[in-house]
Structure formats: structure tokens, C-alpha cells
Amino acid sequence: FMSSTTQKLPKFPCVDCHTDCCKEYTIFVNAHDIFRLSNGLKCKPETFLELIGAKDYSLGIKVEEGLVDLALKQKNGACEFLEETDDIFRCTVNDFKPGVCKSYPFEIKNGELSQMSDIMCPTDWDLTSFKEMMVPHLQKDESEWKFYDQLVKEWNSKHEGESLSIFLKFMLNQVELSLKVQ
């Protein structure tokens, strides 16, 4: 008979949640996120991206359309990839969802995994049991955002004012090259 000490996976609070994080936040995405979504959905980034006026002048993308940041499109006041069936909400791109979605509601503070102070989750997360899973996510996410910031800087210095679709091609190409090098 089964021993009661078998390692159980920690319980995901998301299971009982109404996914407010997918509704309340604008989901900003980086180059790797867009690359994974575009490949996973087999479609052009333009189909799922929304342009948002950049808040930070130094980090915004300078394209013909203006100074912008890239986010996921919304539908009915939520991320367009959130689907509702009988009052249960689920992410339809779970296998390749953006890094920021994967690591919510965690952050690394002073080298330690911690829960963000202002979270929409119905319950606190068990930090100890999620540590192994979340720390690598967060580190990967951080390096992908650094890559993206560099990519945007390079674009802005050489291609400022060209169209968004040219930026997206440039961006996907840079990601693909970086993945080959690894």
C-alpha cells in the first residue's frame, strides 16, 4: 500500500482562481515571448500584439507608428488567450505563455524568491515548494528582458522610424540567431 510520504506536487492556487491577473494587467511581452507565441500559434506576431504608447522614452521602440511597447491584445476586458468554459477560465497558450505569466506572482528580491506584495491571487503561495520551479523561470525571464532591452536599443540607434513589421522581423531574426549560438 501507498506510503503517505510520497512527494506531492505543491498545489497551484490558480486552480481555484478567477484569473484576475489575466484580466487586470496589461501583459507586456519581450522578443523571446513573441518568438515562442508566434511559433506556437503558427502565426505572425501582428495578429496577437497590441501597441501601447511607451511610458519610458529610453526603452520604447521607435517605429513609424510611434514610440511603443508591445503587449498582448485584450478581448472582453481580458487577455485574448484567456478562455472561459462553464465559469472556469483557462489560458489557451499555456505551453508557451509569456515569461511574466509563468512567473507571476513571484519575484526575486535580494537574491531570494519572494511573493510580490500586491497580488491578485486568492491565497498565498507556498514559497518553499515553488522555489525549485520558479527561480529558474525568473532568472530566464530576467535574461530575456535584458536581451530585449539591448535589441530595442540597437534597433532605435540604427532603424528608428521604420515600420513595426520590419521591427518584428528584425526581432524574430535576432532571437533565432541567439538560440542557434547557445
Buried (B, 14 or more C-beta within 10 A) or exposed (E): EEEEEEEEEBEEBBEEBBBBBBBEBEBBBBBBBBBBBBEEBEEEBEEBBBBEEBEEEEBBBBBEEEBBBBBBEBEEEBBBBBBEEEEEBEBEBEEBBBBBBBBBBBBBEEEEBEBEEEBBBEEEBEBEBBBEBBBEBBEBBBEBBEBBBEBBEEBBEEBEEBEBBEBBEBBBEBBEEBEEEE
